[in-house]
Amino acid sequence: MSKWNQFAKYSILAFLGMVLLAGCDKSKFIVLNPKGPVAQQELDLIIISVILCAVVIIPVLGIFVYIAVKYRDRPDNKAPYQPEWADSKILEIVWWGIPVIIVAILGVFTAKTTINLTKPPVKDVKPLVVQVTSLDWKWMFTYPDKKIATVNYAEIPAGVPVQFVLTSDAPMNSFWIPQLGGQEYTMPGMSMGLWLQANKVGEYFGSGANFTGKGFAHMQFRVKSVSQANFDKWAESIKKSSPVLTKAGYEKLSKPSTEKELSFSSYPNGLFQDIVNKNGGIYYNHKNHMNMSDSAEMKSMPGMDMGK
């Protein structure tokens, strides 16, 4: 088989692959199936990026095919031979100017989206604060306003902005709920902020996105979005029927292990703050860029004075 036939074969296969993928149900690809305003903005940015990249890639591929066909080695090739040709100012302006313009446009959209995502998606609703601690190999969620805690699952009210405040009591990890928004790192000694919101009632997949050892595959959790009334009922039921998370219980929980979903009716005061401080956070003056919280526990944390 000649090189030209091989090229044509692979080009056709690549084209057919793109056609088949274009017909796939996007709901199976959760990153492309947003269920909240943050994820929707990020998807819009992805689409804009793909379009701008296509402006470069498609013409380049087209020119590549044209050159390969026009100048391929054959007896009757009449293409002009110009061994002394050196440069073209017009072509240089085109192949440098267009990418510069595309990068500038993409930079504007990226900066605008990034700035928007540092603010709550909805301004007229009191946000819910959820503290997230990544452990080996599990996730712990504490609710400072409800004084309850869960492991490997979280429940949030639909239509309410949620301020996730993230840290780690294990190696650095990454908190990710694809249908609600992009990932944010969890780091020992740091308290990172992430606004997310679920538009509707539903259940969403969450996962760690950093490799953290042999139990990495178990660093998954679910997020359930319910109505505000059902969220309040759920919190009350946890307080009435679940055990207490003691300091000794947390020390055991923090050791490397895998766990099923757990619930706790209360947890030690200042637990999240102690975790941040234990890992060096007391020496940082890291101010969370999420600046909305009415929680006294949050305001008492080093670098977490939300009124600044």
KOLTOR-403693 format. One line per 10 residues: their letters; for each residue x, y, z of C-alpha. Coordinates in steps of 0.25 Angstrom, whole numbers, always signed. Each point is the difference from the previous one (the first is absolute). Layout:
BEGIN
a> X Y Z  ...
//
This chain:
BEGIN
mskwnqfaky> +0 +0 +0  +6 +14 -4  +2 +11 +10  -11 +8 -7  -10 -12 +1  +4 -1 +15  -2 +15 +2  -14 -1 -6  -4 -12 +8  +4 +6 +13
silaflgmvl> -7 +14 -4  -13 -7 -3  +0 -8 +13  +3 +13 +8  -12 +7 -7  -9 -12 +3  +4 +0 +14  -3 +15 +2  -14 -3 -7  -3 -11 +10
lagcdkskfi> +5 +7 +12  -9 +12 -4  -12 -8 +0  +2 -5 +15  -9 +3 +11  +7 +12 +7  -7 -4 +13  +9 -12 +1  +12 +10 +0  -3 +7 +13
vlnpkgpvaq> +10 +11 -2  -8 +4 -12  -13 -1 +8  +0 +12 +10  -11 +0 +11  +4 +14 +6  +4 +14 -4  +15 -2 +3  +1 -12 -9  -8 +6 -11
qeldliiisv> +9 +12 +0  +12 -9 -1  -7 -8 -11  -2 +13 -8  +15 +3 +1  +3 -14 -4  -9 +2 -13  +7 +13 -3  +13 -6 +2  -3 -11 -10
ilcavviipv> -6 +10 -10  +13 +9 +0  +9 -12 -1  -8 -5 -11  +2 +13 -8  +15 -4 +0  +0 -15 +0  -10 -2 -12  +7 +9 -10  +13 -6 +4
lgifvyiavk> -5 -14 -2  -6 +5 -13  +13 +6 -5  +8 -12 +4  -9 -9 -8  +1 +10 -12  +15 +0 +1  +1 -15 +1  -9 -2 -12  +6 +11 -9
yrdrpdnkap> +15 -2 +3  +0 -15 +1  +10 -8 -8  -5 -4 -14  +4 +0 -14  -10 +10 -5  +2 +10 +12  -1 +14 -6  +1 +8 +13  +11 +11 -1
yqpewadski> +13 -3 +6  +6 +13 +7  +13 -4 +7  +4 +15 +2  -13 +3 +7  +3 +5 +14  -12 +7 +7  -13 +8 -1  -3 +11 +8  -15 -2 -2
leivwwgipv> +0 -14 +4  +8 +3 +12  -10 +11 +4  -11 -10 -2  +6 -12 +8  +5 +9 +12  -12 +10 +0  -11 -10 +0  +5 -8 +12  +3 +13 +8
iivailgvft> -14 +5 -2  -6 -13 +4  +8 -1 +12  -4 +15 +4  -15 -4 -2  +2 -13 +8  +7 +8 +11  -11 +10 +1  -11 -11 +1  +8 -8 +10
akttinltkp> +3 +12 +9  -14 +4 +0  -5 -14 +4  +10 -1 +10  -3 +13 +7  -15 -4 +0  +2 -14 +6  +7 +7 +12  -14 +5 +4  -13 -8 +4
pvkdvkplvv> -8 -4 -11  -13 +7 +6  +1 +12 +8  -13 +1 +7  +0 -13 +7  +8 -3 +13  +11 -10 -4  +3 -13 +7  +14 -3 +6  +5 -14 -1
qvtsldwkwm> +14 -3 +5  +7 -11 -8  +12 -8 +5  +7 -10 -9  +6 -12 +7  +6 -13 -4  -9 -5 -6  -13 +7 +2  -6 +13 +1  -6 +7 +12
ftypdkkiat> -11 +11 +0  -3 +8 +12  -11 +10 +0  +3 +12 +10  -14 +5 +0  -6 -13 +3  +11 -6 +8  -1 -14 -7  +10 -7 -8  +0 -11 -11
vnyaeipagv> +10 -9 -7  +0 -3 -15  -13 +7 -3  -5 +14 +2  -14 +6 -1  -3 +14 -5  -13 +8 -3  -3 +2 -14  +0 +15 -5  +9 +4 +11
pvqfvltsda> +15 +4 -2  +9 -9 +8  +13 +5 +5  +9 -12 +1  +13 +3 +9  +10 -10 -3  +12 -5 +7  +8 -13 +2  +5 -9 +11  +7 -9 -9
pmnsfwipql> +8 +2 -13  -5 +11 -10  -12 -4 -7  -11 +6 -10  -15 +2 +3  -8 -2 -12  -15 -1 -3  +0 +1 -15  -15 +3 -2  +1 +12 +9
ggqeytmpgm> +13 +6 -3  +15 -2 -2  +10 -5 +10  +7 +7 +12  +12 -5 +7  +0 -4 +15  +13 +2 +6  +6 -2 +15  +0 +13 +7  -8 +8 -10
smglwlqank> -15 +3 +0  -4 +1 -15  -14 +5 -4  -9 -4 -11  -14 +4 -4  -10 -10 -6  -14 -1 -1  -10 -11 -5  -12 +6 -8  -9 -12 +2
vgeyfgsgan> -3 -12 +9  +9 -11 -4  +13 -9 +4  +13 +3 -5  +14 -7 -1  +12 +6 +7  +14 -5 +1  +14 +3 +3  +8 +4 -12  +14 -2 +6
ftgkgfahmq> +8 -14 +1  +2 -2 +15  +4 -15 +2  -6 -13 -1  -14 +4 +5  -1 +11 -11  -11 -7 -7  -9 +1 +13  +1 +15 +0  -14 +2 -5
frvksvsqan> -12 +6 +6  -14 +4 -4  -7 +13 +2  -15 +0 +1  -8 +12 -3  -14 +2 +7  -10 +10 +3  +3 +10 +11  -11 -7 +9  +5 -14 -3
fdkwaesikk> +14 +5 +3  -4 +6 +14  -7 -13 +3  +12 -8 -4  +9 +8 +9  -10 -2 +12  +0 -15 -3  +15 -1 +1  +0 +8 +13  -10 -10 +6
sspvltkagy> +4 -13 -5  +15 +0 -3  +12 -2 +10  +9 +11 +4  +14 +2 -6  +10 +1 +11  +14 +5 -1  +4 -15 +2  -9 -4 -11  +5 +11 -9
eklskpstek> +15 -5 +3  -5 -14 -4  -7 +5 -12  +12 +8 -5  +9 -12 -1  +1 -6 -14  -12 -9 -3  -12 -1 -9  -14 +3 +6  -14 -2 -4
elsfssypng> -10 +12 +2  +0 +5 +14  -8 +11 +8  +3 +7 +13  -10 +8 +9  +11 +9 +4  +15 +2 +0  +11 +7 +9  -1 +15 +0  +10 +6 -9
lfqdivnkng> +4 -13 -7  +2 +6 -14  +8 +11 +6  +9 -10 +8  +2 -8 -13  +5 +12 -7  +9 +5 +11  +5 -14 +3  +6 +0 -14  +7 +14 +1
giyynhknhm> -12 +9 -3  +2 +8 +12  +13 +5 -6  -8 +4 -13  -8 +13 -2  -8 -7 -11  -13 +8 -2  -10 -8 -7  -5 +7 -13  -14 -4 +3
nmsdsaemks> -4 +11 +9  -14 -3 +5  -3 -8 +13  -8 +3 +12  +7 -12 +8  +7 +4 +12  +9 -12 -1  +4 +4 -14  +3 +15 +4  +9 -5 +12
mpgmdmgk> +9 -8 -10  +14 +6 -3  -1 +8 -13  -15 -2 -1  -6 +13 +5  -11 +1 -10  -2 +15 +3  +14 +4 -6
//
